[in-house]
Amino acid sequence: MKGRLQALPIVGAIFRWRDVKPDEVRAFWRHMSERFDTTTVNKQESTEMQLVAHALDLLGILDRDRFLTHFTTTIGRRIYAPFEIGNPQGGWDLWSQVVICVHEHQHVVQHDRDGLAFEAMYLTDRASRARY
């Protein structure tokens, strides 16, 4: 199954000629991590993310398991991914992994530009979150 972005006419036409391969996805994440000096962490195995998931669940904001499996989270230069890079699983096909890599690294750029104001605005203000 192709990712939603890949299904768009222009984007899909570019990538329709061949599917992205697991090694290419891993190489792309390595490149982006080196370029932006980021570290990728398995979200389900992270003690920090387990605590955040528990807190969100207790507060009634977001179900614990949904947070750990459906959302990638970036804090500073650490990207907490809910999938194993290069392994299509749990709704994270290979193309989706490439797209989310670009998306999360954009948050790193925003953090570099705006500092802690980025995190504060992103977490507390829906309009700011939409702008970001």
NORGIHU-V765265 format. One record per pair of residues at least 6 apart in sequence whose C-alpha atoms are under 7 Angstrom apart, sorted by the first residue. I is the first residue (numbers start at 1). J is the second residue. Records with the same first field share a line. If there is no record, write none. Layout:
I->J + J
This chain:
3->93 + 95 + 96
5->11
6->12
20->94 + 95
22->86 + 87 + 94
23->86
25->86 + 94 + 98
26->85 + 86
29->101
33->39
37->77
38->77 + 78
39->77 + 78 + 79
40->78 + 79 + 80 + 81
41->78 + 79 + 80 + 81
42->80 + 81 + 82 + 83
43->49 + 68 + 80 + 81 + 82
44->50 + 68 + 82
53->64 + 67 + 68
54->64
56->62 + 63 + 64
57->63 + 64
68->82
69->82
70->82
71->82
72->80 + 81 + 82
73->79 + 80 + 81
74->80 + 104
76->108 + 111
77->108
83->89 + 92
86->94
88->94
110->118
111->118
121->128 + 129
122->128 + 129
